[in-house]
Amino acid sequence: MVHSSVDRDGDVEGGRLSVHFDLLGRDVAPNVRLTGILGDDDIAAEAGLGLGFDGTPFGILGGIGNYYNFGGTLGFDGTVGGYIGTHSYGEFYDKPDAPAPLLPPPT
């Protein structure tokens, strides 16, 4: 789940809550991640914390773009990992709605 806001210049800020599973069979525990997002509507940096279902906490530093994400993890126990993936969040909405036109009062 991603919550973000985009200003008229295309600057993005927000956050992401995600669950990750190892589909490659590398014995990496599934985990949940909470990250902040800051950047541009094409690609933004994300940083935050995660917790493996095995109880292992870790830090996260990476990037998120339209339909993809990548980055690295650093476990509090010194373990290092990386990731690259796709997501279905779509594109950051970069075209704020124009203000409604002011109509003169009816006569």
N, C-alpha and C positions, 0 to 999 in steps of 0.2 A: 504494500500500500504506500503510495506517495502522496504527500500533500505539498503543493508548491504554489508560489505566486510569482508572476512575471510582470515586470513594469514595462512601460512604453519603450524603453531602450533595449529590452530583451534580457535584462538581468533577472536571474532566477534565485530564489531562496526558498527553503523548505526543509522537509525531512522525509525519511523513508523508514518503514518497518518492514523487514523481509525475513523469510525463512529459507534456508539453503540446505540442499541435499547433495551428497556426493554421488553422482551418477556414473563415475568412472571406477568405482570399487577400490578406492585408495584407503579405506578404513578411516575416513574423516567423519567424525560425528556430525549429525545434522545440527544446525545451529540457528539461532534467531539473532538479528542484527538491527540496531537502531542507529541511524546516521543522520547528520545534518547535511544539507545540500546548499551550495553557494557557487554561482558562476553565471554562465551564459545560457541562452535557450538551446544552443547546439550541443554543448558539453559543460558539465558542472563538476566541481570537486565535491567529494563527500568524505566525511570523517565521523567516526563514532566508536561505539562499543558493541561487542557481541558476546553471546554466551552459548557454548556448546551444550547439547542435550546431556552430555556427560559431565557438566558442571564446570568446564574450562572457560574462563573469561579471556577475551582478547580485544585488542584495538584494531581499528580498520582505517585505512587511508586509500582512497581510490577515486575513480571518476565514473560519472553516469551520463549517458547521452540518450538520444532518441533510439530506443529499442536495444541498447547494449550497455554493459557495465564492465569495469575491470578494476583491479587494485591488488592490495596486499593486506595481510593480517600479521599481527605480532602478538603471540600469546603471552600472558603474564608469566608463564613458565619459560619464556625464551624461544618458543617454537615460532617459525616463520612460514608463511604460506602465501599463495597467490591465487587469484581467480580471474576468470573472464567468462562472461555469459551474456545471454539475451534476456529481455523481459518484455512483457506485454503492456507496460504502462502507457506506451504511445509517446507522442511528442509533447514537449512542454508547450503550453498554449502561449504563443508569442504575439498575439494580436488582440490587445484589450478592446472591448466593445467601445464604440464611439458613444459619446453622451447622446441621450435622446434629444431631438430638436425641440426647442421651445416654441410652442405654438401660441399664437395670440388668442386671448380669451374670445369665446363665441360672442357675436353681437346680436 
